[in-house]
Amino acid sequence: MDELYELMDQPALDDPVLIVHFEGFLDAGQAASTAMSHVIEAHDTTLVARFDSDELLDHRSHRPSLHLEQARLTEITWPEIALLATKDRGGNDVLVLVGPEPDLRWHAFAGQVVELAEDLGVHMTMTLNAFPSNVPHTRPTRLTAMATTEELAARVGRVTRMVSAPAGLDTVLIDLCGQSGIPAMGIWAQVPHYVSNMSYPRASADLVEAINQVAGTQYDTADLREAADSVHTRLDELVAANPEHRQMLMNLEQNHDTQADIERNAPLPSAVDLPSGDELADEVERFLRRLDGGAEA
């Protein structure tokens, strides 16, 4: 089988964890991509492998960027899928796989990622995603996990017993890791649907802390928590100014708490109908742009 990557370096690693997020799939609130950036920026990185974007990407979907200086083309930057080696603040070795989700050759790509993981001594693979949900920003982030064993999935958040849904390449990677004997887990953060198109750092912090909890890494989330507090305050101000938004938030809170009672097998309060959050979502975007000094849409 032809190689889909070029090996750039093969550093000596001690029992690394592999963390994965593919751009373009399930990243509500930019939660997963922000978590990945937080991991990468914690320490210097080494480029371990670069994957062949011509073989894996449809460049009509993942177009390169051009750079002009006084109408002169100076550079074309191509989208890249790369495997990087880094460390956490405790000196633990970490591998991160970043870049767009491949459009082509999923079987071959996932197989070669797993081969690299085996060669580099990966002891666990973790994938990160986030999706919009009818949850309120006034409640803790809900994390849903899927893993190669139910015991592993139960270490983070809520285990979904049965579901059928479209799968991403990260799910294929989890499956192949399991077949190869590498424990693997996918973690999804639920992001309030009315903030899914902007940064929601609370979910990012919770994803990073889930990595710490399961893989034993040491990443500080203080900066993410500070940013999350700022966003929370802005949302509280916006909701408080509109009676309809206050009612919608109360309904979301009641629905959230009802679901929590179901999972605890507690007596259930009556169910509520959820209104559309589209209006609030639009106003949230305008509100945050004003606070950040942006132009009104």
Secondary structure, 3 states (H helix, E strand, C coil): CCCCEEECCCCCCCCCEEEEEEECCCEHHHHHHHHHHHHHHCCCCEEEEEECHHHHCCCCCCCCEEEEECCEEEEEECCCCEEEEEECCCCCEEEEEEEECCCCCHHHHHHHHHHHHHHCCCCEEEEEEEEEECCCCCCCCCEEEEECCHHHHCCCCEECCCCCCCCCHHHHHHHHHHHCCCCEEEEEEEEEHHHCCCCCHHHHHHHHHHHHHHHCCCCCCHHHHHHHHHHHHHHHHHHHCCHHHHHHHHHHHHHHHHHHHHHCCCCCCCCCCCCCCHHHHHHHHHHHHHHCCCCCC
